[in-house]
Amino acid sequence: MRQRLMITATAATVALLALAGCASGQSSGTGGSADSEAPQTLRVAATTTPMTDVVEAAAEAIEAPYEIELVEVADYVQPNSMLQHGELDANFVQHPPFMEEFNAGNDASLVVIEPVYLTVVGMYSSKHASLDDVPEGGRIVIPQDASNAARALQMVAESGLIELDEGTDTWSVTVDDIAENPKNLDFVEVDIMQLSAAYPEADAVFLHGTFARQLGLTPDDDAIAVEQDPQFAVSLVSREDNADSPEVAALAEAFHSDEVRQALEDAEVPAAF
């Protein structure tokens, strides 16, 4: 028997478009067994399409006695805090390096359960047809989190505009690792949710495909540099102490269902499974 999707929003999403979380009556992994007749609600946070679309599709696929409650959130940090503190059963907002950065900075124990879809990130410009056209002193806006900042810097380096220290790990570079910057480019680091707002004025800005689409842009038609690496697949994430539970096993199966694959095809996003 297929279960109905429940959708909630955090209080701050309704009031201020910021996050607040209310703990459910039972924390993750404390429900009854899968043999119970009573429905068991599993809370999964997601931010925007296609993440929310995937959660909705998984809700159609999940088997009884489970049902999915979609918790809509407005950034990428609060759902990790909510998950770590037992207010969620899982979240679907990030790739593994972003999760690992959160773990390291917050003494957390989140784990990847399943990669679900691949992301295409790009550098976009409202002013220039290529990165080569960025002028002396040009302003390039990149994310402030370490993993996505490294992706952005690698794309700029591959264009030849900067050189990075050879001794630094590819996906750990920061602006401090820029060894050569002949055009004296100005790298501005902002919260990932603020990148879209920088697009009209910046010489170039790093955008995930989701945010690019919100601006009417696509990687194929509009990006002036692109990158797609499987290690950055958007993934279903839970806590280490809950990873082997029957609840999370049911979520993992639902997130690898035909319904989810169809949702990804409809969103023109490549599946990771």
C-alpha positions in Angstrom: 0.0 0.0 0.0 1.5 3.4 -1.0 1.5 6.1 1.6 0.4 9.7 1.2 2.9 12.6 1.2 2.7 15.1 4.1 4.2 18.5 3.5 5.2 20.9 6.3 7.2 24.1 6.5 9.4 25.2 9.4 7.9 28.2 11.2 10.5 30.6 10.0 10.0 29.5 6.4 6.4 30.7 6.8 7.1 33.8 8.8 10.5 35.1 7.7 11.8 32.7 4.9 14.5 31.6 7.4 14.7 28.3 9.2 13.3 27.1 12.5 12.7 23.5 13.4 10.2 22.0 15.7 11.1 18.6 17.0 8.7 15.8 16.3 7.3 13.8 19.2 9.7 10.9 18.6 13.2 11.3 17.3 14.5 9.4 14.3 14.9 5.7 14.5 12.7 5.4 17.6 9.5 4.3 15.9 8.0 0.8 15.9 9.1 -2.0 13.7 8.2 -2.2 10.0 5.6 -4.9 10.8 3.4 -2.4 12.8 0.1 -1.7 11.2 0.1 2.0 12.3 1.7 4.4 9.8 5.1 5.7 10.7 6.0 9.1 9.5 9.5 9.8 8.4 10.6 13.5 8.3 12.8 14.4 5.4 14.0 18.0 4.8 14.6 19.5 1.3 15.1 23.0 0.0 14.0 23.6 -3.5 13.2 21.8 -6.8 14.3 19.3 -7.9 15.1 18.2 -4.3 11.5 18.7 -3.1 10.3 16.9 -6.3 12.5 13.9 -5.4 11.1 13.8 -1.9 7.6 13.9 -3.2 8.3 11.1 -5.6 9.9 9.0 -2.9 6.7 9.5 -0.8 4.7 7.9 -3.6 7.1 5.0 -3.7 7.7 4.2 0.0 6.0 1.1 1.2 3.8 0.7 4.3 3.9 1.2 7.2 6.0 4.3 6.3 5.0 7.6 5.0 7.1 10.7 4.3 6.7 14.2 5.7 8.5 16.7 3.5 9.9 19.5 5.7 10.6 22.5 3.4 13.6 24.5 4.5 15.2 27.7 3.2 19.0 27.1 3.6 21.5 24.2 3.7 22.8 24.4 7.3 19.7 24.3 9.5 18.5 20.9 8.1 21.9 19.4 9.1 21.5 20.8 12.6 17.9 19.5 12.8 19.0 16.1 11.6 21.9 15.9 14.1 19.6 16.8 16.9 17.0 14.2 16.0 14.3 16.5 14.6 14.5 14.7 11.2 15.0 11.2 10.0 17.0 12.3 6.9 17.6 15.3 4.7 18.1 15.7 1.0 19.9 19.0 0.6 23.6 18.4 -0.1 26.5 16.5 -1.6 29.0 14.5 0.6 31.8 17.1 0.8 29.3 19.7 2.1 28.1 17.2 4.7 31.7 16.3 5.7 32.4 20.0 6.2 29.4 20.3 8.5 30.5 17.2 10.5 34.0 18.6 11.0 32.8 22.0 12.1 30.0 20.8 14.4 31.3 17.6 15.9 28.4 15.9 14.0 28.0 12.3 12.8 25.9 12.6 9.6 26.4 9.9 6.9 25.5 9.5 3.3 22.9 6.9 2.7 22.5 7.0 -1.0 23.6 9.3 -3.9 20.6 10.3 -5.9 21.4 12.7 -8.7 24.4 14.4 -10.3 24.8 18.2 -10.3 26.1 20.4 -13.0 27.6 23.6 -11.6 28.8 26.4 -13.7 30.2 29.9 -13.8 27.6 32.3 -15.3 27.9 35.9 -16.4 25.4 38.6 -17.4 28.2 40.6 -19.0 30.7 38.3 -20.7 30.6 35.4 -23.2 33.6 33.6 -21.6 35.8 33.7 -18.5 38.6 35.1 -20.8 36.6 38.3 -21.2 36.5 39.0 -17.5 38.5 42.3 -17.2 41.3 43.5 -15.0 40.0 43.7 -11.4 36.9 41.8 -12.4 34.6 40.6 -9.6 34.0 36.8 -9.4 31.4 35.7 -6.8 31.9 32.2 -5.3 30.3 30.3 -2.4 31.8 30.7 1.1 31.5 27.0 2.0 34.8 25.2 1.4 33.7 22.4 -0.9 31.8 24.6 -3.4 34.4 27.4 -3.2 37.0 24.8 -4.3 34.8 23.8 -7.2 34.5 27.4 -8.3 38.2 28.1 -8.0 39.1 25.0 -10.0 36.9 26.2 -12.9 38.5 29.6 -12.9 41.9 28.0 -12.8 41.1 25.6 -15.7 40.3 28.7 -17.7 43.8 30.0 -17.2 42.8 33.2 -15.3 44.5 32.1 -12.1 47.0 29.5 -10.9 46.5 27.5 -7.7 49.2 26.1 -5.4 50.2 22.7 -6.8 50.6 21.2 -3.3 47.0 21.7 -2.3 44.3 19.0 -2.7 42.1 19.8 -5.7 38.9 20.0 -3.7 40.4 21.7 -0.7 41.7 24.9 -2.3 40.7 28.3 -1.0 41.3 31.8 -2.2 44.5 31.7 0.0 45.8 29.1 -2.4 45.8 31.4 -5.4 49.4 31.5 -6.4 49.0 33.7 -9.5 46.3 36.2 -10.3 47.6 38.3 -13.2 44.3 40.2 -13.7 44.0 41.0 -10.0 40.6 39.4 -9.9 38.4 40.1 -6.9 37.0 36.9 -5.4 34.0 37.6 -3.3 32.7 34.7 -1.1 29.0 34.8 -0.1 26.5 32.4 1.3 25.3 29.8 -1.3 21.7 31.1 -1.0 22.9 34.6 -2.0 24.7 33.7 -5.2 21.7 34.2 -7.5 21.4 37.8 -6.3 25.0 38.5 -7.4 24.4 37.4 -11.0 23.3 40.8 -12.5 26.3 42.8 -11.3 29.2 40.3 -11.0 31.6 39.6 -13.8 31.0 35.9 -13.1 29.2 33.9 -10.4 29.1 30.3 -9.4 25.7 28.7 -9.6 24.2 25.3 -9.0 21.9 24.1 -11.8 18.9 24.7 -9.5 19.7 28.3 -8.9 20.6 28.9 -12.6 17.2 27.5 -13.6 15.5 30.0 -11.3 17.2 32.7 -13.3 16.1 31.2 -16.6 19.6 29.9 -17.3 20.9 26.5 -18.3 24.4 25.0 -18.2 24.3 24.0 -21.9 23.1 27.4 -23.1 24.4 30.0 -20.7 27.3 28.8 -18.5 30.7 30.1 -19.4 32.4 27.2 -17.5 30.9 23.9 -16.2 31.8 21.0 -13.9 30.1 17.8 -13.1 31.9 15.4 -10.7 30.2 12.3 -9.3 31.6 12.9 -5.8 29.2 15.9 -5.6 26.0 13.9 -6.2 23.1 15.2 -4.2 22.5 12.5 -1.6 20.1 11.2 1.0 21.7 11.8 4.4 21.0 10.6 7.9 22.8 10.1 11.2 25.3 7.4 11.8 23.3 6.0 14.7 20.3 5.7 12.5 21.9 4.6 9.3 21.1 0.9 9.7 17.6 1.3 10.9 14.6 -0.2 8.9 13.2 3.3 8.6 16.3 4.6 6.7 16.4 1.4 4.7 12.9 2.1 3.5 13.9 5.7 2.7 16.9 4.5 0.7 14.7 2.1 -1.3 12.1 4.8 -2.0 14.8 7.3 -3.2 16.1 4.7 -5.7 12.6 4.0 -7.1 11.2 4.3 -10.6 9.1 7.2 -9.3 12.2 9.1 -8.3 13.9 8.3 -11.6 10.9 9.7 -13.4 11.0 12.9 -11.4 14.6 13.3 -12.3 13.9 12.8 -15.9 11.1 15.3 -15.8 13.5 17.8 -14.2 16.2 16.9 -16.8 18.6 16.0 -14.0 20.9 12.9 -14.4 20.3 10.2 -11.9 23.3 8.8 -9.9 21.8 5.3 -9.8 
